[in-house]
Amino acid sequence: MAFTDIETARVRKAVGAFVERRRPPPHLREEVDLVFRLSGQSVEIFEVRRAYGGSPGEKIEHPVAKATYVRSARGWRVF
């Protein structure tokens, strides 16, 4: 079961603030950046880098962390 609209807004706000504090300076974000996405009841944080030797604009994602909300336990499971 996915998050409700209110839960989604709360998670986006909390995780967005967390990630924003840890992002590299603006002049480096074209080379490397830290971002997140919501998928179902999971939040994924990952690093995005420009692919070296690849086509221009090609990006590579490296997973950093994943947390899934478990409703029955009323808590987060971090991977």
Stockholm file with secondary structure:
# STOCKHOLM 1.0

chainA/1-79         MAFTDIETARVRKAVGAFVERRRPPPHLREEVDLVFRLSGQSVEIFEVRRAYGGSPGEKIEHPVAKATYVRSARGWRVF
#=GR chainA/1-79 SS CCCCHHHHHHHHHHHHHHHHHHSCCGGGTTTEEEEEEEETTEEEEEEEEECTTSCTTCEEEEEEEEEEEETTTTEEEEC
#=GC SS_cons        CCCCHHHHHHHHHHHHHHHHHHSCCGGGTTTEEEEEEEETTEEEEEEEEECTTSCTTCEEEEEEEEEEEETTTTEEEEC
//
